[in-house]
Every structure is written in C-alpha cells, then in structure tokens.
C-alpha cells in the first residue's frame, strides 16, 4: 500500500473518530463481530448442548443468561446467534447490492425504456412486504435460511436499484462524464470509472441501513417459523421460544431481544454517522 493510500486512510479514520455516532456505532459493531468470530472461545458449551445445566435455571455465575427448557445455555446460544444474524444480513446486502446496483447505474446513465421498465419493476417490488414474500417462497421451497435470503434480497434490492439510478442520473451530465463521452470512452468504463465512484457514498450509507433492516426482518421471519429452523440458535427462534415462557422465564426472551437491539442500533448509528461524514448537505450543516 502506498504512502498516499495510508495517508488517506489515516485522514478518513480521523474524521470517523471525531464523529461520535459513527465511532460509537463502529465500536459496537466491532464488538458484535468479535463475539461472533470468537464465540467458541467465549463459552465452554455448544449451542445444542442439552446437558449444560438444569432446565429453566435463572441467570447466574455459571449461566449468565440462564438456561432454556432443554437445559441449553442462553449465553452460548445468544453469542452464536450473532453469527446467524450477521451472516444472513451481510449475504442479503451483498446479493441485493449485486442485483440492484448494476442495472440501476445503467438505467440512470441511459434512461429511456430500460429506465422506465426498471422503475416500474421497483415500484412493484416495493409493495411486497418481506413477511408476505417469505411466506410465498416458503410455500414453494419450504422454510429455512435460503427462504430468508431470497425473500429479503427481493425486498431490499429495489432500494439499491433506485438509489444507484438516482445517483447515476445526477452524475451522468457532469462535465467529466461529458468529456469522457466526447473522446469515445466506452460506456462500461464510464460507469465503472466515473459514475460508480461518485455513487459510493450513498451506497455505503444504504448498505449499513439495509443490514439493520435485514437483521430485524430475519428475526421476525424466524419468530414466525418461516426463517431459520430450530435448533439453530437464531435470535428470532430464541425470541419465539422465550415468549412461550415469558411469565415463568422472561430472561429467555429479554437477552435475545437486547442482542437484536444492540446490533441494529450499532448499524443505525454507523449509517447516520457515515451520512454526516459523506453527505455534503449534512457536512455543511455541521
């Protein structure tokens, strides 16, 4: 890595460190990623170990989050559940980005019939709730992780499509794009070298926000029984099991709910902070 690249990274980190929302959100997100990666080292139990402790044991020194009706350790299942939520949300974001951004950039650059068709398709997909889409897909291929991925990708893809299209339209008539066209630069090169870099900031912000939406949607779908199937330690599955024992063992639902809240809050703070740093309008207000 060159000296200039290191200097740019240092400046970017300095700006990020001075933005409280972005910095706190990043630290919170890093802590969740750390817990997810090193989960096997943080607990002596496995998520499906039914001999971890007595049934419905309250939170104590040996079982920080208590145990469920099968004697499985709640803390172990919660930190392993971070892997599920982070993995699915990241996969959904990558798929929605790859499916939505290229046609959006092309539609914003070219306009015409392609633009009209894609925008009407986006309007149609915007009317489909994630729960309804997941129920429809589950009826075809059955409930499971694949159902969640497909449903949420379809639901969140139009957000990337519209955003990339709007960003491309705002850049397509800039002087440097006009100059590239006048000297015969190919369309693909113009989009990838000139338009896409100028769309990176809003797309980064949207990625953080979509990840938070996907985490909530995955938990909701698993709670309804059409998402990640038990005994996989998904936070949505744990919430569904905990609600059944809400009066006798409320901790079974409280701790997974707090985990979802913590992770979604970290991504929302990071997204808002990135908006303040990268959006010229908000940067000007500061």
N, C-alpha and C positions, 0 to 999 in steps of 0.2 A: 504494500500500500504506500502511495506517495506521501510526501510531506504535506502537499496541498490537501489531499483527502483527509489526512489526520487532523489538519487544522480546521477543516470544515466540520468534521465530526465533533471536535472539541467545542467549537462555537455552537453547534446545534445542541450539544449536551448542556452547555452553559445556559442557553436560553430555556431549555426544558427544565433545568434545575431551578430557575428563578420563577417559573410558572407553578404556583402551588398546586393547582388542580392536576395538571399533567404529571408533576413529580410524585405527588401522593398516589395518584392512580397507578402510575408505573410501579412504584414500590409495592403497592397492594397486589398488583398483577404478578410481579416477580415472586412474591411470597407464595401465591397460589401455585404458580408453575413449579417452584422449588418443592412444595409439599407433594404435588402430583408426581414429579420425577423421582423423588426420593421416598415415596410412600412406603415401600417395603422395609426401609431402614428406620422408619419412624415408629413402627409398631411391631410387637412380637407376634401378632396374629395375622391371619389371612381373612379376606372379606367373607368367605364362606365357612369359616371355622365355627361349627356349632358347639364346640367344647371350650369356647373362650371364657365363658363364665356362666353363672346361674341365669335363668330366664328372668327377664324384666328387672335386672339389677339396676338400681339408680346410679347416677354418676358418682364415681368415687375415685380414689387414687389409682386403682388398677384398671378401671374402665372409665375414662374421662367423660365419655358421652353415654355411659350406661350400656346395657345390652338389650337386644330385642327378644321377640317371642321364641326365637330359635337359639338363643344364647350367643348370638354373634355380636362382636364388639362394635359399638356405634362409632367410635372414633376411627377405627380402622376402615369401616365402610364409607365414612364421610370423606376421608382423605383420598381413598381410592376412587370415590365418585368424582373427585376433581378431574381425574384423567378422562372420564367419560364425557363430562360437560365441556372441558377444554378441547378434547379431541373432536367431538361432533361439531361444536361451534366453529372450530378452525376449518374443518373439512367443508362445512356448509359455506363458509365465507369464500374459501378458495374456489369451490365449484361455482357459486353464484357470480364471483368476480370473473372467472374464465368464460362463463356462458354469457354474461351480461355486458361486460366492458367492450370486447372487440366489436360486436355489432352496433353498440351504442356509439362508439367512436366513428365507425363507418357511416352510420346514419347521420350523425351531426356534421360530418365532413361533406358527404354527398348531397343529403337532403332528398327531395323528390319522393318517388313511390316507395322506396325502401324505408325512408324515414316515416312516412305515413303508416305503412304496414306495421313496423316495429312498435310505434307508439300506440296503435290500436291494440296490438297484442299485449303490450304492457298494461293498458287500461283494463283489459280483460283479466289479466293475472292479478291485478291489484284488488279485484273484487273477491278473490278467493281467500278466505281465512285459512290460516295454517292448520287449524284443527280439522276443518272440513276436508282440506286436501289430504291430510294424513289419514283420515277415516276412509276416504275414497281409495287411496293407494293401499291401505291395509286390507281393504276388501278384495283387492286384486292379488297382492303378493303376500299378504299376511303381516301382522305387526312385527316390529323389530327395528334394529338400528338402521337398516337400509331404507325402511319406510320413512324414518325421521329425516335422513339425509335428502332423499328425493323430494319429500314434501317441502322442507324448509328451503331447499335450493330453488324450487319453483316459485315459492312465495317471495323470497328476497332477491331473486335475480332481477326483477323489474326495477328495483331501487338503483342497482348499479347501472342498468341499461339507461334509465332516464338521466341519472347524474352524469354519466360519461357523455351522453348525447348533448346535454346542455353545455357541458364544459367544452366539448369539441366545437359546438356552434359558436361559442364565444371566442374561440381561438382561430377558427378557420379563416376569418377575414383579417387577421393581424398581418402587419407588414412583412414579417419574416416568412410567413406561410405563402403570401402572395409572391414574394421574391423567389422562394423555392419552386413554386409552380412555374414561374416565368422562365427559369433556367432549365426546365424539363426534369426536375426531380420526380422520381416515381411516387405514386400515391402511397404505397406501403411505407416507404421511407419517410415521407412527410408525416404520416400518422404516428409512426413509432419514434421518430427522432425529434419532432417539433410539437405535435399536439399532445401525445401521451404524457411527456414530462410536465407540461403545463396543467394537466388534469390530475397530477399525482396528489396534490394537497387535499382536495375534496374527497378523493377516493380513499386516502388514508383515514380521514376522519370517519367516512361512512363505514369503512371496514371495522373500526373499533365499535361503532354503534350497532352494526349488524351482528357482530359477535355477541353483544349483550342481549339483543333480541333473540338470537338463536338459543342462548342458554336458557332463557325463560321459556321459550317455546318447547325446547326439548324436555324440560322439567314438567311442563303442562301435559305434553303428549304422553310421557311415561306415567304420569299420575293417572291419566285416563285409560291406560292399559294398551295404547297403540304404539308406544315408543319402545324404549329399551326393555326387554323382558327380564323379569326376576329369574334367578337370584343375582343378576348383575347389579353392583352397587351404584345405581344411578340415583341422583338426588331426587328425581321425580318419583321413582319407585319407593325410596325410603319415606318420602312425604306421604305417599298413598298408604303405606303400611303403618306409618306413625299416626295418621288421622284416625285409623280404626281404634287406636289405643289412646286417644287424646286425653281422656279424663283420668285414666289409670297410669299412663306413662307418657306425659306430654313431651318429655325430652326427646322422644323418638322422632317427632316432627319438628321440634324447635331447632335442633342443631343443623339438620339439612337445610331448613329454611334460612337460617342465618348464613350458611355457606353460599347458597344461591345469592342472597342479598349482597354479601361481601364481594363476590366475583363480579356481579352485574354493576355494583357501584364503582368498582375499580375501573371497569371498561368505560363507563359513562364519564367518570372524572377524566380519564385519559383522552377520550374523544373530545370532551369540552375543552380540555387544555390544548390539544392539538389544533382545534378550531381557533382558539385565541392566538396561537403562535403562527399559524399558517394562513389564516384568512386575513387579507389586508384590511377589510372593513372593521373587524374586531380588533386587530392590531392597532388600527388608527384610533379607535375609541379609547384604548389604554394610554 
